[in-house]
Amino acid sequence: MAGIYIHIPFCRQACSYCNFHFSTSLRQKDELLQALLQEISMQRHWLRDVPVETIYFGGGTPSLLQADELLRIFDALYSNFQIGKLKEITLEANPDDLSLAYLRALKRTPVGRLSVGIQSFREEDLRYMNRAHTAQQSEYALKAAQDTGFDNLSIDLIYGTPGMDDAAWLQNIQTMATLQIPHFSAYALTVEERTALHHAISKKAAPAVDAAQSAAQAELLMDEVPRLGYEQYEISNFSRPGCHALHNTSYWMGVPYLGLGPAAHSFDGQKLRKWNVANNSRYIRSILEEEKIPFEQEELTPMQRLNEYIMTSLRTKWGCNLSKVEAGWGSDIRRKLLNNAEGFLSVHQMLHQEDKLILTHKGKLFADGIAAELFFSENLV
């Protein structure tokens, strides 16, 4: 199986914390759509006829596309790729875009799953993040989507926001559960360089993020969600039974995927990774005028592939499969990995069961650091 990711690099306004590639000007939208359709045709052989089972529209804000524009993209995808029995087609959307009229138009497209950027059900958090929607619009959009027949919903939530105490964070989680949302992603608010939030904090125009608060709220989250019927199947992703995000899970499982649009990344499932230029004008000009896809690429070394597998697999409930490590990198690497994990096993941050290394509740709080400690360097092989 394979997946296709499509990056739509436009937003109505810039969220203060966001460092993804986007533009708040829609002036180039028509040209970019034309270039995207051309790239789809130019990339038709990249997946080597592997059946496509998931499609994901991310951004940016894909819900800025009208239904007829989405249908043009789907026509191009169906004409150029081996579309198997599609299991999931997701569109990221902002609550302020999800009017009844737009939702009804979406139902006439193949989109079957919406990932809605809620972030918080509290006005003060939304103002801090400079979100374009209100808390009232959040609940309206989710209920309207369900009324229109979009039952397969996911939302994003952010914790660790200054001013959000533990009780408020728990209320956000409870509101989500009360609305019967089957899947959600939860992220600690991070302050990336060259963002409006980073600038505001550095100038003391906004309160700083408290790392201890974020860690405490991550623990609250992990304690609370099982009681509400959700499973943490990846560090930042939670679902009710049978509602895992199939497209995103394929990233963690090393499944090949093709990224289309500016700044989109691709992986061939083996060792080749590439990424398009993160510049709308250069993307458009290169494709429409020069008939070239503007990208860079790298070929992962065996150790890079191993380290990436360690990092991604430990983030999931399925853990790092030692038999897979042995098959891909040899019995000596398997033995060294297990030896290196001994310290984390001894302090109950990790379990060794069914030939897999799996992070415990305690270990998930240190997932990135644990993975980094287990990484191999070139001189070990």
Backbone torsions as a table, in degrees:
resi	resn	phi	psi	omega
1	MET	NA	161.8	178.1
2	ALA	-146.6	164.9	177.5
3	GLY	-126.6	158.4	174.7
4	ILE	-125.5	128.7	176.0
5	TYR	-111.6	135.8	-179.8
6	ILE	-124.2	120.3	-177.2
7	HIS	-96.2	121.6	177.6
8	ILE	-106.5	104.7	-166.0
9	PRO	-92.0	50.0	179.8
10	PHE	-134.1	143.6	174.4
11	CYS	-140.8	153.2	177.1
12	ARG	-69.6	-37.9	176.1
13	GLN	-152.8	162.3	-174.8
14	ALA	-89.0	123.3	171.8
15	CYS	-71.1	144.5	-171.1
16	SER	-64.5	-26.7	-173.9
17	TYR	-97.1	-7.3	-166.6
18	CYS	-83.2	132.3	174.0
19	ASN	-121.1	18.3	174.3
20	PHE	-73.4	164.1	179.4
21	HIS	-81.3	121.7	178.1
22	PHE	-161.2	167.1	173.7
23	SER	-131.2	142.3	176.4
24	THR	-90.7	1.2	174.2
25	SER	-100.7	129.9	178.8
26	LEU	-94.2	11.2	-174.0
27	ARG	-58.8	-34.5	-176.6
28	GLN	-96.5	10.4	-172.6
29	LYS	-60.5	-44.7	-178.0
30	ASP	-64.5	-43.2	178.4
31	GLU	-64.9	-39.9	-179.0
32	LEU	-66.9	-38.2	176.5
33	LEU	-62.0	-40.6	177.7
34	GLN	-62.4	-43.2	178.6
35	ALA	-65.8	-38.9	178.6
36	LEU	-61.8	-43.4	178.5
37	LEU	-63.4	-36.7	177.7
38	GLN	-69.0	-39.8	178.5
39	GLU	-63.0	-38.9	178.1
40	ILE	-54.8	-45.1	178.8
41	SER	-66.4	-41.2	-178.0
42	MET	-68.4	-25.5	-177.1
43	GLN	-97.4	10.6	-168.7
44	ARG	-62.0	-20.7	-178.3
45	HIS	-100.7	-1.1	-170.4
46	TRP	-67.5	-33.7	179.9
47	LEU	-85.0	1.1	174.8
48	ARG	54.0	42.6	176.2
49	ASP	63.3	17.6	171.9
50	VAL	-69.3	130.8	-177.8
51	PRO	-60.8	134.7	177.8
52	VAL	-87.7	126.7	-178.5
53	GLU	-115.5	-17.9	178.6
54	THR	-136.1	144.0	175.5
55	ILE	-131.5	135.6	-176.1
56	TYR	-135.2	121.9	174.3
57	PHE	-96.2	112.6	179.9
58	GLY	-121.8	-177.4	-178.2
59	GLY	-173.6	-151.7	18.9
60	GLY	59.8	-165.8	-178.3
61	THR	-131.4	90.1	-179.7
62	PRO	-59.9	-23.6	-179.9
63	SER	-71.8	0.5	169.8
64	LEU	-76.7	-14.5	175.3
65	LEU	-78.9	137.9	174.8
66	GLN	-78.5	161.6	-176.7
67	ALA	-58.4	-39.4	-179.0
68	ASP	-68.0	-31.0	175.6
69	GLU	-69.4	-40.2	175.5
70	LEU	-61.9	-41.2	-179.7
71	LEU	-63.7	-34.9	176.0
72	ARG	-64.0	-39.1	177.9
73	ILE	-66.7	-44.1	178.5
74	PHE	-61.8	-41.1	177.9
75	ASP	-57.9	-43.2	-179.9
76	ALA	-66.9	-41.3	179.0
77	LEU	-62.7	-46.4	-178.6
78	TYR	-65.5	-28.7	-178.5
79	SER	-79.9	-22.0	-171.0
80	ASN	-115.7	-12.9	-178.1
81	PHE	-126.6	158.0	175.5
82	GLN	-80.9	94.0	-179.5
83	ILE	-84.3	110.1	179.8
84	GLY	-79.0	-150.7	174.7
85	LYS	-79.2	95.7	-175.2
86	LEU	-60.0	128.1	-178.2
87	LYS	-98.9	-21.4	-176.3
88	GLU	-160.9	129.4	172.9
89	ILE	-130.1	112.9	-173.0
90	THR	-112.1	140.1	172.8
91	LEU	-123.4	121.7	172.0
92	GLU	-72.3	140.5	-176.0
93	ALA	-145.6	149.9	171.6
94	ASN	-98.2	146.0	-176.3
95	PRO	-56.1	-36.5	-177.2
96	ASP	-69.4	-12.4	176.6
97	ASP	-90.3	-16.7	-169.0
98	LEU	-90.2	65.5	171.5
99	SER	-75.5	162.8	177.5
100	LEU	-59.7	-39.7	-179.2
101	ALA	-63.0	-43.1	-179.5
102	TYR	-67.9	-41.6	179.3
103	LEU	-62.4	-41.1	177.9
104	ARG	-64.8	-36.2	176.9
105	ALA	-67.7	-39.5	177.9
106	LEU	-60.9	-33.6	180.0
107	LYS	-64.0	-16.6	177.6
108	ARG	-89.3	2.6	175.5
109	THR	-108.4	171.7	177.6
110	PRO	-73.2	-5.5	-178.9
111	VAL	-59.2	127.0	-179.5
112	GLY	-121.4	-8.4	-175.9
113	ARG	-137.3	135.1	178.1
114	LEU	-114.2	135.1	173.0
115	SER	-113.3	108.4	-168.1
116	VAL	-103.0	128.4	-178.0
117	GLY	-80.7	74.8	-179.5
118	ILE	-74.0	-51.6	-178.8
119	GLN	70.2	-46.7	176.0
120	SER	-163.1	152.6	173.8
121	PHE	-96.8	14.7	-178.6
122	ARG	-114.3	132.7	-177.1
123	GLU	-60.6	-41.5	-175.5
124	GLU	-64.5	-34.6	177.0
125	ASP	-68.9	-42.1	-179.6
126	LEU	-63.3	-38.1	177.5
127	ARG	-66.1	-42.1	179.7
128	TYR	-59.9	-38.3	-177.6
129	MET	-87.6	-2.8	-178.3
130	ASN	58.4	43.4	175.9
131	ARG	-75.9	151.6	-176.4
132	ALA	-83.0	-14.3	-175.3
133	HIS	-108.0	168.9	176.8
134	THR	-106.3	167.8	177.3
135	ALA	-62.8	-38.2	179.0
136	GLN	-63.1	-40.5	177.8
137	GLN	-64.2	-32.4	179.9
138	SER	-59.7	-53.0	-177.9
139	GLU	-67.2	-39.1	178.2
140	TYR	-60.6	-46.1	-176.4
141	ALA	-62.7	-42.1	-178.7
142	LEU	-67.0	-42.6	178.4
143	LYS	-67.5	-38.5	178.5
144	ALA	-65.0	-39.7	178.2
145	ALA	-62.5	-44.2	178.6
146	GLN	-64.3	-41.6	179.2
147	ASP	-63.8	-27.8	-179.5
148	THR	-84.9	-8.3	177.5
149	GLY	108.6	5.9	176.5
150	PHE	-90.1	86.7	179.4
151	ASP	-86.0	-24.1	-178.6
152	ASN	-86.7	84.5	-175.0
153	LEU	-114.5	147.3	169.6
154	SER	-131.9	148.7	174.1
155	ILE	-131.1	158.2	172.3
156	ASP	-101.9	139.5	172.8
157	LEU	-129.1	147.2	179.2
158	ILE	-122.2	132.1	176.4
159	TYR	-116.1	169.8	-178.8
160	GLY	83.2	11.2	178.4
161	THR	-72.7	132.2	177.4
162	PRO	-54.6	132.1	-178.1
163	GLY	95.8	-15.9	176.7
164	MET	-90.7	101.5	177.7
165	ASP	-79.5	177.9	-175.2
166	ASP	-62.0	-38.4	180.0
167	ALA	-63.6	-39.7	179.4
168	ALA	-67.6	-37.9	177.9
169	TRP	-65.1	-43.2	177.3
170	LEU	-63.7	-34.3	177.9
171	GLN	-67.2	-37.1	175.1
172	ASN	-59.1	-45.9	179.9
173	ILE	-63.0	-42.8	-178.9
174	GLN	-65.4	-40.0	178.1
175	THR	-60.8	-44.2	177.9
176	MET	-58.8	-44.9	-179.3
177	ALA	-67.1	-39.6	178.9
178	THR	-61.7	-33.3	178.6
179	LEU	-78.5	1.2	176.2
180	GLN	60.8	44.8	177.3
181	ILE	-83.6	122.0	-172.7
182	PRO	-77.0	-18.0	-176.3
183	HIS	-147.4	141.5	172.8
184	PHE	-149.2	155.8	174.3
185	SER	-115.1	140.5	-178.9
186	ALA	-130.9	128.8	-175.5
187	TYR	-129.7	143.7	170.8
188	ALA	-72.8	137.4	176.6
189	LEU	-64.3	122.3	178.6
190	THR	-117.0	147.8	-178.1
191	VAL	-104.9	103.0	-179.3
192	GLU	-89.3	145.4	177.0
193	GLU	-63.0	153.5	179.1
194	ARG	63.2	28.3	170.7
195	THR	-112.4	161.4	178.7
196	ALA	-61.2	-35.9	180.0
197	LEU	-66.0	-43.3	178.1
198	HIS	-59.6	-43.3	179.7
199	HIS	-64.2	-44.6	-177.8
200	ALA	-64.3	-41.8	179.5
201	ILE	-66.8	-41.9	-179.3
202	SER	-63.9	-29.0	178.2
203	LYS	-92.4	5.3	-178.7
204	LYS	59.5	29.0	175.3
205	ALA	-91.1	-7.0	177.8
206	ALA	-145.7	146.3	178.9
207	PRO	-66.8	145.7	-178.8
208	ALA	-77.2	159.8	176.5
209	VAL	-80.4	138.3	-178.8
210	ASP	-100.5	112.5	-177.4
211	ALA	-61.2	-36.5	179.8
212	ALA	-66.2	-39.3	176.7
213	GLN	-62.2	-44.0	179.6
214	SER	-61.7	-43.6	-179.8
215	ALA	-64.3	-41.8	179.3
216	ALA	-64.0	-39.0	-179.0
217	GLN	-74.6	-26.8	172.3
218	ALA	-64.7	-40.9	177.6
219	GLU	-66.2	-42.5	176.4
220	LEU	-57.5	-42.3	179.8
221	LEU	-60.0	-48.7	-177.8
222	MET	-66.1	-30.9	177.7
223	ASP	-73.3	-36.7	-170.9
224	GLU	-82.5	-40.0	-169.4
225	VAL	-63.6	-34.0	177.7
226	PRO	-61.0	-34.4	179.4
227	ARG	-68.3	-21.0	-179.8
228	LEU	-97.6	3.8	175.5
229	GLY	90.9	17.5	-179.9
230	TYR	-108.8	148.6	176.7
231	GLU	-112.3	135.3	174.4
232	GLN	-86.7	98.3	-176.7
233	TYR	-96.5	-8.3	173.5
234	GLU	-151.2	156.1	-172.3
235	ILE	-46.6	-42.7	-174.8
236	SER	-109.9	7.1	-173.2
237	ASN	-127.4	137.4	-172.9
238	PHE	-136.6	141.7	-180.0
239	SER	-150.0	158.9	167.4
240	ARG	-80.8	164.0	-173.8
241	PRO	-53.0	132.1	176.5
242	GLY	78.3	10.5	-174.7
243	CYS	-119.0	25.1	175.4
244	HIS	-58.4	150.7	174.1
245	ALA	-79.0	108.9	-173.4
246	LEU	-68.6	-41.5	-177.4
247	HIS	-64.5	-49.7	-178.9
248	ASN	-66.0	-34.0	176.9
249	THR	-62.4	-33.7	179.0
250	SER	-63.5	-31.0	175.2
251	TYR	-61.2	-46.4	-176.3
252	TRP	-71.4	-20.9	-178.6
253	MET	-95.4	0.9	177.4
254	GLY	77.0	22.5	178.7
255	VAL	-75.1	142.6	178.8
256	PRO	-64.7	144.7	176.2
257	TYR	-149.0	152.4	178.8
258	LEU	-113.6	128.5	175.9
259	GLY	-102.5	131.0	-178.2
260	LEU	-121.1	142.0	-179.1
261	GLY	102.7	165.1	-179.8
262	PRO	-61.8	137.3	178.7
263	ALA	74.1	0.2	-178.7
264	ALA	-74.9	142.6	-179.5
265	HIS	-106.6	152.1	178.1
266	SER	-133.7	155.3	177.2
267	PHE	-145.1	133.5	-176.0
268	ASP	-86.3	3.6	178.8
269	GLY	85.3	-4.4	-179.0
270	GLN	-123.7	-74.0	-178.0
271	LYS	-148.1	-5.4	-176.5
272	LEU	-98.0	125.9	176.2
273	ARG	-124.6	137.3	177.9
274	LYS	-142.5	161.8	-177.2
275	TRP	-149.1	138.3	179.1
276	ASN	-77.4	157.3	179.1
277	VAL	-60.2	139.0	-179.8
278	ALA	-93.9	61.9	-179.1
279	ASN	-153.7	115.5	-174.4
280	ASN	-62.0	-46.0	-176.9
281	SER	-63.7	-44.5	179.3
282	ARG	-66.4	-37.7	177.3
283	TYR	-61.2	-49.2	-179.1
284	ILE	-62.4	-49.1	-176.6
285	ARG	-63.2	-44.0	-177.7
286	SER	-62.4	-42.1	-176.8
287	ILE	-78.7	-47.7	-173.7
288	LEU	-79.4	-32.2	-177.1
289	GLU	-100.3	-38.0	-176.1
290	GLU	-102.7	-9.8	-178.9
291	GLU	56.2	39.8	176.6
292	LYS	-130.7	140.7	175.4
293	ILE	-84.6	122.0	-177.4
294	PRO	-83.4	103.0	-176.2
295	PHE	-145.1	163.6	168.3
296	GLU	-120.6	162.3	179.5
297	GLN	-150.5	162.2	174.7
298	GLU	-142.9	151.3	175.7
299	GLU	-105.9	116.2	-176.5
300	LEU	-69.9	137.7	174.2
301	THR	-76.6	164.5	177.4
302	PRO	-54.6	-39.1	-178.9
303	MET	-72.4	-35.2	175.3
304	GLN	-63.2	-41.2	178.3
305	ARG	-64.5	-40.8	178.3
306	LEU	-63.9	-47.8	-178.7
307	ASN	-63.1	-37.1	177.4
308	GLU	-66.0	-39.6	177.4
309	TYR	-63.8	-43.6	178.0
310	ILE	-57.6	-48.1	-176.2
311	MET	-63.4	-49.0	-175.3
312	THR	-73.3	-39.6	-176.4
313	SER	-68.0	-37.3	179.8
314	LEU	-67.6	-19.0	177.7
315	ARG	-75.2	-15.1	-173.9
316	THR	-104.6	163.3	177.8
317	LYS	-68.3	-18.5	-177.7
318	TRP	-82.8	-19.0	173.5
319	GLY	71.7	-173.8	-178.1
320	CYS	-92.3	114.7	-174.8
321	ASN	-82.6	112.3	-176.5
322	LEU	-68.6	-30.0	176.1
323	SER	-65.9	-37.4	176.9
324	LYS	-67.3	-39.4	176.9
325	VAL	-60.6	-44.7	-180.0
326	GLU	-64.2	-42.4	-179.2
327	ALA	-65.6	-35.2	-175.7
328	GLY	-90.5	-29.6	-172.1
329	TRP	-131.1	-5.5	173.7
330	GLY	107.2	157.6	-176.1
331	SER	-68.2	-29.7	-180.0
332	ASP	-67.3	-41.1	178.0
333	ILE	-65.5	-41.0	177.6
334	ARG	-58.3	-45.7	-178.0
335	ARG	-64.9	-42.8	179.7
336	LYS	-64.9	-39.9	179.5
337	LEU	-62.8	-44.6	-179.4
338	LEU	-65.0	-38.4	177.5
339	ASN	-65.0	-42.3	-179.3
340	ASN	-66.1	-26.3	-179.5
341	ALA	-81.0	-8.6	-172.6
342	GLU	-57.8	-39.6	-179.2
343	GLY	-62.8	-37.1	179.6
344	PHE	-76.7	-30.9	175.6
345	LEU	-67.1	-38.2	-174.8
346	SER	-70.8	-25.0	179.3
347	VAL	-103.9	14.1	173.7
348	HIS	62.5	31.0	170.3
349	GLN	-90.6	-8.6	-176.6
350	MET	-150.4	148.5	175.5
351	LEU	-116.5	149.0	171.9
352	HIS	-114.6	102.9	-179.1
353	GLN	-144.1	142.6	-178.6
354	GLU	50.5	41.7	178.1
355	ASP	62.2	30.1	179.0
356	LYS	-132.7	149.2	171.4
357	LEU	-99.4	121.2	-174.0
358	ILE	-129.4	131.7	179.2
359	LEU	-71.4	141.0	173.8
360	THR	-83.6	175.6	174.7
361	HIS	-52.1	-46.3	179.7
362	LYS	-64.6	-42.3	-177.4
363	GLY	-68.0	-29.3	-179.3
364	LYS	-62.0	-24.9	178.7
365	LEU	-70.3	-17.1	-177.5
366	PHE	-124.4	28.5	-170.9
367	ALA	-55.8	-47.6	-177.0
368	ASP	-64.8	-42.7	179.7
369	GLY	-65.9	-40.0	178.6
370	ILE	-63.7	-46.2	178.9
371	ALA	-58.8	-44.1	-179.2
372	ALA	-61.3	-37.7	179.2
373	GLU	-68.0	-25.0	-178.3
374	LEU	-92.1	-7.0	-178.8
375	PHE	-61.7	148.0	176.0
376	PHE	-98.8	154.0	172.9
377	SER	-110.4	162.2	-173.9
378	GLU	-57.4	-34.0	-174.4
379	ASN	-76.8	0.9	177.6
380	LEU	-87.0	-7.4	-175.7
381	VAL	-122.1	NA	NA
